């Protein structure tokens, strides 16, 4: 079961790289917006995050539910904004900024909490 957890964790990190990479690649762009990498990365993070918590609960590992709740709320906001933003015309500086900022906050919570 630990192998399954670690494999899902790797996919979770790939989703994280997709969201943050999609954000960072547009830093110098005049027309910032939600790109497919951000949308797909957000979905990947949401799905794999839920799976990771389920796998941890199955193993009776100590899970900090408050931390998971905050991270889930941020991830849902990121995913909803990416879903809405992917259909809107450029520029989408507000969507882009909130998605990028919330993703970085999510990383900080994951590491420091």
N, C-alpha and C positions, 0 to 999 in steps of 0.2 A: 504494500500500500504506500510505503514511503517513496518508492520509485514513481508511482502514479502521481503523487503529490509533487515531486520534483519536476516531472515532465510538464505538468500543468503550470507550475511556477515559471518554468522557462517560457512557455507560451504567454503567460501573463506579462513577463518582462518584455517580450517582443511587442505586445500591445502597447505597453508603456513607451517603448522606443518609438513606435509609430506615431503616437499622439504628440509626444514631446518633439520628435524629429519633424513632424508636419508643422508644428508651431515654430521651431527654431529656423527652419529653412526659409521662412517668410519674413524674418526679422528685417531685412533690408528692402523688401518688396514694397512698392507704393500701394498696391492693392492687396491687402491682407484678407484672408478668408479661410473658410473651412475647406480643406482639401480631402480627397478620399482617404489618405493615410490617417488623418485625424478621426474620421468617421469610423473606419474599420478598426482602428486601434482602440477607440472608446468602446465599441461593441465587444471586442476581444477582452478588454480589461473587465468589463461588467460580467460577462459570462464566466471567464476563468476565475474571477474573484469569488463569485458565488460557489463555484466548484471547489475552490481551495478551502473555503470555510466549511463546506460540507465534508470534505475529506478530513479536515482537522477535527471536526466534531466526531466523525466515525472512529477516529483513533483515540478519542478521549484526551486530546491535547488541550492544554489550557488556552482558551480563546478569549481575548479581551473584547467583549461584545460592544462596549462603548466605542472603542477604536474602530471596530468593524462597521458599526452603525454610521459613524462620521465619514469614514472612507466610502461606504456605500452611497450615502447621500451625495457626496461630492461627485462620485462616478456617475450617478444617475443624472445630475445636473450637466456634467460634461457630455454625456451621451445624448441627452435631449437637445442641448444647444448644437451639438454636431449634426443631429438629425435635421433640425430646423435650418441651420446655416448652410447645409449642403445644397439646398434648393434655392437659396436666395442669391441674387446677383452680387458681384463684387462691387465695391469693397465692403467687407464685413469686419471692420476693425474691432468692434465691440465683442462679437462672437469669438473671434480669433484670440483676443486678449483674455477674455474670461476663461475660455477653454485652456489656454496655455497656463494662466495663473493658477487655476484650480488644479491642474495636473501637477504643477510644481508643489503646491500646498499638500496634495495627496502624497507625494514622495516624501516631503518633510515629515508628515504625520507617520508614514510607514517606518521611517528610520528613527525618528526621535521619540515617539510615544512609547 
